[in-house]
Amino acid sequence: MRKLIFPLAIGLAGLAVLLSLGFWQLQRLDWKEGRIAEAEAMMALPPEPLPLRPDPLADRYRPAFAEGRFTGEELFVLSSTRDYGPGFLVIAAFETSDGRRILVDRGYIRETDRDTPRPGHAARVSGNLNWPDDKTSATPEPDLAKNFWFARDVTQMSEVLKTEPLMLIAGSETGDQILPMPATAAFRNDHLGYAVTWFGLAAVWLGMTGYWLWRIRARKD
């Protein structure tokens, strides 16, 4: 019986760890679904004027509108669509009628349309506020000389275009044949798959532990 104590302890400890990881992923799943629900509820609100002191957490996805003019200053973020292939998101400087400067994500253009002239013009933009988290530790730094970006980095873009660190993602056309790409409550949500994986490993671990204990007893007999 003493020979079974150590493998049994190892088996139970490993099973406890794997099960705890599975239940942790289920908790993360509930948290992520809660964030998605909050974002969708926010996006369902009626549009409001730009807040004076926007909060990146409290105002993310808030419907808003602004009147003013595009200045013609643009940044280009590498992107692609299923229908049109590789291209760019156009991030433009926008001067509001009350003197503020903000970023507007106008949407998608084809790769061949990057150098098409888009002079500044008056506009009313309606959409959703956002502080996209496109950038990760693996995202390359932008090539500022070539105006070539790999992510929508609101802080850095606002420094380059001398605007507030505030982005309004256009929900409808803003002219110049730019295809709007409205904001969506897009959160990566793989937690259910991770939970199934951990619970599956726990089942395998339990089976291996049982087989190990059976082998020990068989050798003893």
FITIKOL-736457 format. One record per atom (N, C-alpha, C): x, y, z; residue in one letter. Coordinates in pm, whole numbers, padded with zeros to 5 digits, always signed. Each point is the difference from the previous one (the first is absolute). Example, Ala and Ser with C-alpha at 12.3 -4.5 7.8 and 13.67 -1.06 7.14 Angstrom:
<sites>
+01319-00569+00780a-00089+00119+00000a+00090+00120+00000a-00035+00105-00072s+00082+00119+00006s-00077+00109+00073s
</sites>
This chain:
<sites>
+00082-00121+00000m-00082+00121+00000m+00085+00126+00000m+00115-00006+00068r+00087+00117+00004r+00049+00039-00138r+00021-00099-00088k+00048+00030-00135k-00102+00077-00082k-00126-00002+00043l-00103+00070-00076l-00016+00146+00044l+00055+00034+00118i-00022+00134+00054i+00061+00108-00089i+00126-00018-00039f+00068+00102-00080f-00066+00020-00137f-00021-00107-00080p-00066+00022-00130p-00142+00055+00015p-00070-00042+00107l-00134+00053+00021l+00004+00150+00030l+00099+00041+00083a+00015+00142+00032a+00033+00081-00125a+00092-00052-00082i+00035+00068-00125i-00123+00011-00091i-00074-00109-00010g-00117-00001-00086g-00105+00100+00045g-00029+00004+00129l-00101+00092+00052l+00045+00146-00012l+00130+00024+00026a+00051+00137-00011a-00011+00050-00144a+00043-00084-00096g-00009+00039-00140g-00143+00021-00044g-00090-00089+00047l-00142+00013-00035l-00057+00131+00055l+00038+00034+00123a-00050+00124+00060a+00047+00122-00079a+00126+00000-00044v+00053+00113-00076v-00074+00015-00132v-00018-00111-00072l-00066+00006-00131l-00146+00042+00012l-00069-00052+00102l-00139+00039+00019l-00010+00148+00038l+00092+00049+00082s-00004+00141+00041s+00023+00090-00121s+00088-00041-00091l+00021+00079-00122l-00125+00000-00087l-00068-00113-00008g-00124-00006-00076g-00107+00091+00058g-00018-00005+00133f-00102+00085+00063f+00039+00148-00009f+00131+00029+00003w+00045+00139-00016w-00037+00053-00138w+00014-00085-00102q-00038+00042-00134q-00151+00023-00010q-00079-00078+00071l-00144+00024+00001l-00032+00134+00066l+00074+00035+00104q-00018+00131+00062q+00038+00111-00096q+00110-00021-00074r+00040+00099-00101r-00105+00011-00110r-00063-00112-00033l-00107+00002-00102l-00115+00087+00047l-00042-00015+00125d-00108+00084+00053d+00040+00147-00003d+00126+00029+00038w+00048+00139+00000w+00000+00057-00141w+00048-00079-00097k+00008+00050-00138k-00140+00021-00057k-00092-00090+00027e-00137+00017-00050e-00065+00123+00064e+00038+00028+00124g-00049+00121+00065g+00051+00126-00069g+00128-00001-00039r+00058+00116-00071r-00069+00019-00135r-00026-00111-00070i-00067+00010-00130i-00140+00058+00017i-00072-00047+00101a-00135+00050+00025a+00004+00150+00033a+00096+00043+00080e+00013+00141+00034e+00028+00084-00124e+00089-00050-00087a+00034+00074-00122a-00121+00010-00092a-00075-00109-00013e-00118+00003-00087e-00107+00093+00055e-00014+00004+00134a-00096+00092+00061a+00043+00145-00023a+00129+00027+00011m+00051+00134-00025m-00026+00042-00144m+00024-00091-00094m-00016+00033-00141m-00145+00023-00038m-00093-00049+00082a-00142+00018-00029a-00054+00136+00045a+00082+00078+00071l-00044+00131+00047l-00009+00099-00117l-00081+00104+00012p-00006+00101-00106p+00129+00081-00005p+00040+00047-00120p+00123+00078-00011p-00008+00131+00078p+00114+00039+00057e+00011+00124+00076e+00117+00082-00054e+00005+00130+00031p+00120+00078-00036p+00123-00057+00070p+00116+00029-00054l+00123-00049+00061l+00009+00042+00145l+00031-00092+00090p+00018+00040+00140p+00121+00090+00016p-00007+00094+00094l+00111+00094+00020l+00123-00069+00056l-00021-00094+00090r+00111-00074+00062r-00026-00150-00015r+00021-00052-00119p-00031-00142-00024p+00088-00093+00082p-00059-00107+00046d+00071-00101+00079d+00015-00126-00085d+00123-00049-00020p+00022-00117-00086p-00075-00125+00045p-00033-00009+00128l-00074-00117+00049l-00150+00026-00002l-00042+00109+00061a-00144+00027+00013a-00065+00037-00134a+00077+00059-00092d-00058+00050-00125d+00033-00086-00122d+00066-00112+00020r+00031-00086-00113r-00128-00053-00063r-00012+00014-00131y-00116-00040-00081y-00117+00097+00012y+00015+00111+00072r-00111+00094+00015r-00035+00061-00136r-00127-00002-00042p-00040+00066-00124p+00016+00151+00014p+00059+00062-00101a+00026+00144+00007a+00001+00058-00141a-00010+00132-00007f+00009+00066-00130f+00080+00128+00016f+00053+00048-00112a+00078+00123+00000a-00020+00071-00133a-00007+00131+00006e-00009+00082-00121e+00126+00083-00012e+00046+00016-00124g+00122+00076-00023g+00056-00028-00138g+00130-00025-00006r+00061-00022-00131r+00121-00092+00012r+00019-00084-00103f+00123-00076-00013f+00109+00093-00049f+00118-00012+00055t+00110+00090-00035t+00080-00048-00120t-00019-00125-00039g+00080-00058-00108g+00122-00075+00052g+00027+00008+00131e+00111-00075+00059e-00047-00143+00030e+00078-00099-00045e-00043-00139+00011e+00115-00092+00040e-00037-00106+00071l+00091-00110+00029l-00061-00127-00056l+00086-00095-00040f-00049-00120-00067f+00040-00126+00077f-00101-00078+00036v+00021-00122+00077v-00025-00120-00090v+00098-00089-00008l-00012-00119-00083l-00124-00079+00040l-00083-00037-00099s-00123-00072+00028s-00036-00085-00122s-00110-00070+00009s-00051-00077-00114s-00146-00034+00026s-00072-00029-00107t-00138-00046+00012t-00017-00123-00087t-00102-00079+00032r-00025-00121-00078r-00036+00033-00144r-00074+00109-00020d-00049+00034-00134d+00101+00074-00085d+00085+00083+00063y+00087+00087-00077y+00149-00029+00017y+00036-00086+00093g+00140-00036+00015g+00079+00102+00081g+00132+00004-00021p+00085+00088+00080p-00026+00147-00028p+00015+00079+00105g-00019+00144-00014g+00040+00069+00129g-00065+00112+00028f+00035+00079+00118f-00125+00056+00067f+00007+00016+00132l-00095+00083+00072l+00052+00143-00003l-00087+00095-00028v+00037+00141-00006v-00033+00065+00135v+00103+00041+00072i-00019+00070+00127i+00029+00147-00028i-00103+00083+00013a+00011+00140-00042a-00012+00095+00117a+00067+00114-00013a-00016+00108+00097a-00129+00074-00032a-00076+00032+00105f-00129+00066-00017f-00008+00117+00097f-00030+00119-00052e-00017+00119+00082e-00149+00024+00022e-00042-00001+00125t-00141+00020+00028t-00035+00148-00007t-00129+00028-00007s-00045+00138-00012s+00031+00083+00124s+00025-00068+00113d+00037+00075+00121d+00150+00000+00027d+00079-00035-00102g+00144+00017+00008g+00080-00119+00051g-00061-00114+00019r+00076-00118+00044r+00057-00074-00121r+00105-00075+00024r+00057-00086-00103r-00003-00144+00052r-00063-00088-00079i-00011-00140+00039i+00041-00088-00117i+00012-00130+00028l+00026-00099-00104l-00133-00060-00046l-00013-00021-00129v-00117-00069-00054v+00048-00117-00086v-00046-00119+00035d+00023-00117-00083d-00107+00001-00108d+00038+00043-00120r-00097+00018-00107r-00037-00132-00067r+00085-00102+00014g-00030-00128-00062g+00110-00047-00093g-00039-00082-00096y+00093-00077-00083y+00012+00057-00141y+00124-00001-00050i+00025+00028-00142i+00087-00112-00056i-00011-00022-00131r+00087-00098-00065r+00145+00047+00005r+00089-00095-00014e+00142+00032+00000e+00036+00100-00109e-00067-00014-00115t+00030+00087-00115t-00056+00141+00016t-00087+00020+00100d-00062+00132+00019d+00070+00083+00106d+00109-00049+00051r+00067+00072+00109r+00040+00141-00041r+00052+00016-00120d+00050+00131-00042d-00105+00085-00070d-00125-00044+00002t-00106+00081-00058t-00019+00128+00083t-00003+00117-00062p-00018+00124+00077p-00133+00001+00076p+00007+00036+00127r-00120+00013+00082r+00012+00132+00077r-00029+00111-00067p+00015+00131+00065p-00099+00015+00115p+00035+00090+00092g-00088+00023+00114g-00134+00054-00043g-00104-00034+00079h-00134+00049-00033h-00087-00007+00126h-00108+00076-00001a-00093+00000+00112a-00073-00133+00006a-00034-00042+00122a-00069-00129+00016a-00065-00007+00137a-00099-00085+00009r-00059-00040+00128r+00024-00150+00014r+00071-00039+00103v+00038-00139+00019v-00075-00058+00119v-00062-00114-00023s-00069-00069+00107s+00054-00142+00008s+00022-00047+00122g+00055-00135+00016g+00016-00035+00146g+00110-00064+00033n+00025-00044+00137n+00140+00037+00045n+00010+00048+00123l+00132+00026+00057l+00069-00133+00027l+00131+00000-00018n+00073-00124+00028n+00147+00032+00023n+00061-00086+00078w+00144+00000+00022w+00045-00141-00034w+00014-00030-00130p+00026-00139-00041p+00126-00058+00064p-00008-00128+00034d+00117-00068+00056d+00062-00092-00105d+00012+00053-00124d+00059-00078-00108d+00145-00036+00028d+00072+00089+00067k+00144-00017+00016k+00031-00100+00110k+00090-00093-00030t+00047-00097+00097t+00153+00008+00007t+00058-00084+00085s+00146+00000+00013s+00068-00045-00129s-00075-00070-00086a+00058-00049-00126a-00023+00095-00117a-00073+00110+00022t-00029+00093-00109t+00122+00085-00032t+00040+00005-00127p+00115+00084-00036p-00031+00148+00022p+00105+00076+00022e-00015+00145+00011e-00035+00059-00137e-00076+00108-00004p-00036+00059-00129p+00123+00058-00070p-00008+00002-00132d+00102+00066-00080d-00051+00142-00024d+00044+00093+00083l-00052+00136-00008l+00040+00070-00128l+00118-00033-00050a+00047+00065-00124a-00090-00036-00118a-00047-00125-00004k-00086-00046-00109k-00148+00007+00036k-00031+00045+00122n-00138+00007+00045n-00067-00137-00015n+00060-00098+00065f-00046-00138-00011f-00013-00055+00142f-00124-00027+00040w-00028-00043+00137w-00052-00144+00000w+00023-00069+00110f-00045-00139+00012f-00111-00016+00103f-00035+00106+00070a-00105-00004+00101a-00050+00141+00026a-00121+00009+00050r-00056+00131+00038r+00043+00030+00144r+00106+00073+00012d+00053+00039+00130d-00043+00145+00023d-00106+00018+00076v-00060+00132+00016v+00099+00100+00059v+00074-00043+00099t+00094+00091+00066t+00106+00050-00097t+00065-00092-00071q+00106+00039-00091q-00055+00077-00120q-00115-00043-00051m-00059+00069-00114m-00039+00143+00035m-00052+00018+00121s-00039+00135+00041s+00122+00091+00012s+00112-00057+00039e+00123+00079+00008e+00047+00041-00139e-00010-00091-00097v+00044+00029-00136v-00089+00105-00066v-00132-00013+00017l-00093+00092-00065l-00040+00117+00089l+00058+00003+00122k-00025+00111+00094k-00151+00015+00028k-00058-00111+00043t-00142+00000+00037t-00015-00047+00145t-00122+00005+00049e-00030-00063+00128e+00017-00153-00017e+00033-00071+00108p+00008-00146-00009p-00140-00061+00001p-00073+00031-00106l-00141-00037-00010l-00030-00041-00144l-00060-00117-00018m-00031-00048-00134m-00150-00024-00013m-00056+00054-00106l-00139-00024-00036l-00002-00089-00123l-00056-00119+00012i-00007-00092-00113i-00128+00028-00076i+00013+00046-00124a-00117+00038-00079a-00091-00119-00022a-00130+00022+00021g-00097-00106-00021g-00066+00006-00135g+00026+00106-00076s-00058+00016-00134s+00100+00072-00088s-00032+00015-00127e+00093+00057-00096e+00036+00144+00035e+00127+00032-00020t+00048+00136+00023t+00053+00063-00129t-00031-00062-00114g+00042+00053-00128g+00129-00059-00050g+00045+00047-00116d+00129-00039-00060d+00009-00151-00029d-00117-00064-00018q-00005-00143-00036q+00075-00088+00101q-00010+00037+00127i+00057-00081+00107i-00109-00089+00057i+00026-00128+00009l-00098-00096+00050l+00000+00001+00153l-00109+00044+00062p-00001+00003+00147p+00009-00140+00059p+00069-00010+00110m+00015-00125+00073m-00050+00025+00143m-00131-00004+00021p-00056+00037+00132p+00057-00084+00113p+00001+00059+00118a+00051-00069+00118a-00090-00118+00034a+00059-00105+00049t-00074-00117+00049t+00055-00037+00137t-00084-00066+00078a+00043-00048+00132a+00080-00129-00019a+00118+00016-00060a+00081-00116-00037a+00103-00027+00108a-00027-00100+00081f+00095-00045+00101f+00038-00144-00032f+00126-00029+00004r+00041-00138-00017r-00051-00082+00118r-00072-00109-00030n-00064-00077+00106n+00021-00150-00025n+00117-00048+00039d+00033-00141-00018d-00006-00079+00130d-00060+00060+00104h+00010-00061+00132h-00074-00134+00010h-00111-00014-00071l-00071-00128+00004l+00087-00111-00058l+00067+00030-00111g+00090-00099-00059g+00115-00037+00093g+00055+00102+00068y+00107-00028+00096y-00051-00085+00116y-00122+00029+00048a-00056-00077+00111a-00018-00146-00041a-00053-00023-00119v-00017-00137-00048v+00134-00072-00008v+00104+00072-00045t+00133-00060-00009t+00051-00042+00137t-00012+00090+00100w+00048-00034+00134w-00079-00114+00062w-00131-00002-00020f-00080-00110+00054f+00033-00130-00072f+00028+00008-00129g+00041-00119-00074g+00132-00055+00052g+00095+00091+00026l+00128-00044+00055l-00017-00060+00140l-00095+00056+00075a-00027-00055+00133a-00052-00142-00011a-00087-00026-00098a-00051-00135-00019a+00111-00097-00040a+00090+00047-00089v+00113-00084-00041v+00091-00027+00119v+00027+00105+00080w+00085-00016+00118w-00059-00101+00098w-00133+00009+00018l-00067-00094+00091l+00015-00143-00051l-00017-00018-00132g+00016-00133-00057g+00141-00053+00015g+00100+00087-00023m+00139-00042+00014m+00034-00034+00145m-00058+00078+00093t+00024-00029+00142t-00059-00136+00038t-00122-00025-00048g-00061-00129+00028g+00081-00116-00057g+00052+00020-00123y+00082-00105-00061y+00129-00021+00077y+00061+00109+00048w+00123-00008+00080w-00025-00078+00128w-00109+00028+00070l-00032-00071+00124l-00028-00149-00029l-00066-00025-00112w-00029-00140-00036w+00129-00077-00026w+00095+00065-00069r+00128-00066-00028r+00075-00033+00129r-00002+00094+00096i+00069-00023+00126i-00062-00119+00074i-00131-00005+00004r-00069-00112+00067r+00024-00130-00075r+00005+00008-00134a+00022-00122-00077a+00139-00058+00026a+00100+00088+00008r+00136-00048+00029r+00008-00062+00137r-00072+00057+00095k+00001-00051+00138k-00062-00139+00005k-00110-00020-00076d-00065-00131-00001d+00090-00105-00069d
</sites>
